[in-house]
């Protein structure tokens, strides 16, 4: 049986009286791609930030490689990479400058940072790499963001809405990159709004209103719920949760 590299137990996050994540439980297996699906405000980003240590947990526990995520935050930070939905690069810095900055705060030596800057030249034209990242096309900016996320060669990678705002061809190419990372033995959590992308994942989670609604392999869930598409499965899960919420709050 594949080991669980991440175990999420009764995870809760409250902001004042608002519960953003409501006692959810799930595991992430070593070397798998886990698709994390939910509408805006569902709790996806909050969950990811708690797992990678950017947000304090209100209650519950996260074990990463059997280590408590809060007690061993410093050690675990070294094996995780995070590509944020809204803030992955400083827009007024060039790609080269972003690599220098993020490489520096990650503890990379000047020599390694220079090697990384040379490495990205094989992927993207130097003239583009010298421009402010706010001025480069979304697809290329996405490539730079992923490159920066992978600077420390992390074992576990969190990609929060990585294909938001890019065209279908760029999305497809990005998923080729994700599969390449999986072949390298990386464990990857990908949150997305694009329902068709979830079919590329080994397993999927659906979250809404901070509650975990469904979990499992896409094909198995479709068969279990008698649905023909992820779109139908998603709609049923969301509508059912909304109905329950409406009844409770009456």
Secondary structure, DSSP 8 states (H G I E B T S, - for coil): ---EEEEEEEEEEEETTEEEEEEEEEEEETT-EEEEE--TTSSHHHHHHHHTTSS--SEEEEEETTEETTTTHHHHHTTEEEE-SS-SS-TTSBHHHHHHHHHHHTT--HHHHHHHHHHHHTTS-HHHHTSBGGGS-HHHHHHHHHHHHTTT--SEEEEESTTTT--HHHHHHHHHHHHHHHHTT-EEEEEES-GGGGGGSSEEEEEETTEEEEEE-HHHHHHHHT-SSHHHHHHHHHHHHHHHHHHHH-
